[in-house]
Amino acid sequence: MSDNRWWTIDDLASAVTDIISKHVTSQSISARIRDLRKTQYGGHTVNRQRSKSSLGLYYYQLIENNREMPTRQTNLFGTLNP
């Protein structure tokens, strides 16, 4: 998500599942997006916009905070940074 592009929750779930070789639910992705906004996980800005073509579909964009991030930031899913 740090590439500044817009992602759906399902796109993120699929990408993370591919990276960690373990199924990740959309609920888990949604919770991790909320975590990214918290100070202990970097205090990043997460933009959200509604899809113009589909009701209830949202896109998310991460704007990373430039300050040094705590170690917990890189371990949101428990396996990315052992």
WOPERA-V536491 format. One record per residue. N is the residue number from 1. RES is the residue in three letters. SS is DSSP state (a for helix, b for strand, c for the rest). D_FIRST is the distance of its C-alpha to the first C-alpha in Angstrom with 2 decimals. Layout:
BEGIN
n=N res=RES ss=SS d_first=D_FIRST
n=N res=RES ss=SS d_first=D_FIRST
END
This chain:
BEGIN
n=1 res=MET ss=c d_first=0.00
n=2 res=SER ss=c d_first=3.79
n=3 res=ASP ss=c d_first=5.44
n=4 res=ASN ss=c d_first=6.56
n=5 res=ARG ss=c d_first=7.02
n=6 res=TRP ss=c d_first=7.94
n=7 res=TRP ss=b d_first=7.28
n=8 res=THR ss=c d_first=10.21
n=9 res=ILE ss=a d_first=10.61
n=10 res=ASP ss=a d_first=12.53
n=11 res=ASP ss=a d_first=10.09
n=12 res=LEU ss=a d_first=7.66
n=13 res=ALA ss=a d_first=11.04
n=14 res=SER ss=a d_first=12.20
n=15 res=ALA ss=a d_first=9.56
n=16 res=VAL ss=a d_first=9.99
n=17 res=THR ss=a d_first=13.67
n=18 res=ASP ss=a d_first=13.99
n=19 res=ILE ss=a d_first=12.71
n=20 res=ILE ss=a d_first=14.93
n=21 res=SER ss=c d_first=17.63
n=22 res=LYS ss=c d_first=18.08
n=23 res=HIS ss=c d_first=17.72
n=24 res=VAL ss=c d_first=15.18
n=25 res=THR ss=c d_first=16.22
n=26 res=SER ss=a d_first=14.63
n=27 res=GLN ss=a d_first=16.44
n=28 res=SER ss=a d_first=14.80
n=29 res=ILE ss=a d_first=11.23
n=30 res=SER ss=a d_first=12.76
n=31 res=ALA ss=a d_first=14.36
n=32 res=ARG ss=a d_first=11.45
n=33 res=ILE ss=a d_first=9.79
n=34 res=ARG ss=a d_first=13.31
n=35 res=ASP ss=a d_first=13.49
n=36 res=LEU ss=a d_first=10.75
n=37 res=ARG ss=a d_first=13.25
n=38 res=LYS ss=c d_first=16.11
n=39 res=THR ss=a d_first=17.76
n=40 res=GLN ss=a d_first=18.01
n=41 res=TYR ss=a d_first=14.25
n=42 res=GLY ss=c d_first=13.78
n=43 res=GLY ss=c d_first=14.63
n=44 res=HIS ss=c d_first=11.49
n=45 res=THR ss=b d_first=11.65
n=46 res=VAL ss=b d_first=9.82
n=47 res=ASN ss=b d_first=11.38
n=48 res=ARG ss=b d_first=12.71
n=49 res=GLN ss=b d_first=14.91
n=50 res=ARG ss=b d_first=17.28
n=51 res=SER ss=c d_first=17.77
n=52 res=LYS ss=c d_first=21.07
n=53 res=SER ss=c d_first=22.14
n=54 res=SER ss=c d_first=21.54
n=55 res=LEU ss=c d_first=22.58
n=56 res=GLY ss=c d_first=20.41
n=57 res=LEU ss=c d_first=17.19
n=58 res=TYR ss=b d_first=14.40
n=59 res=TYR ss=b d_first=11.20
n=60 res=TYR ss=b d_first=8.53
n=61 res=GLN ss=b d_first=6.89
n=62 res=LEU ss=b d_first=5.93
n=63 res=ILE ss=b d_first=8.84
n=64 res=GLU ss=c d_first=9.39
n=65 res=ASN ss=c d_first=12.97
n=66 res=ASN ss=c d_first=15.03
n=67 res=ARG ss=c d_first=17.27
n=68 res=GLU ss=c d_first=17.47
n=69 res=MET ss=c d_first=15.51
n=70 res=PRO ss=c d_first=17.62
n=71 res=THR ss=a d_first=17.66
n=72 res=ARG ss=a d_first=16.64
n=73 res=GLN ss=a d_first=13.09
n=74 res=THR ss=a d_first=12.49
n=75 res=ASN ss=a d_first=14.37
n=76 res=LEU ss=c d_first=12.92
n=77 res=PHE ss=c d_first=13.89
n=78 res=GLY ss=c d_first=17.04
n=79 res=THR ss=c d_first=16.85
n=80 res=LEU ss=c d_first=14.04
n=81 res=ASN ss=c d_first=16.32
n=82 res=PRO ss=c d_first=19.89
END
